[in-house]
Amino acid sequence: RVRKGQLTMEERQTIITLQNVGISYREIAKKVKGSVSTVSFTIKRHSGANSDRKRSSRPKATTASEDKFLRANSLCDRQLRGQQLQAQLNSGRSKQVSVSTVKRRL
């Protein structure tokens, strides 16, 4: 083991392989000399079921249609500054958006 409580890549692969074969968590724990909870956590964390799920993150301040509105307005009038685009966007919203957010969307 690398550190106490940390599995090596080989141990993780062994746990997942043994689980795919159909061996119980308790038997796997004996073979890798770890706890049942470590085996359970490793299988949950590193099995393919969760690898492609959408991760939760901070919600965006603008919607996709508002992003499109910003891009379209900035392309129509190249002279518009971030503050002007911000004013246009915020005129129809209850929650205000910052200039840096507007610039990030472009």
Secondary structure, 3 states (H helix, E strand, C coil): CCCCCCCCHHHHHHHHHHHHHCCCHHHHHHHHCCCHHHHHHHHHHHCCCCCCCCCCCCCCCCCHHHHHHHHHHHHHCCCCCHHHHHHHHHCCCCCCCCHHHHHHHC
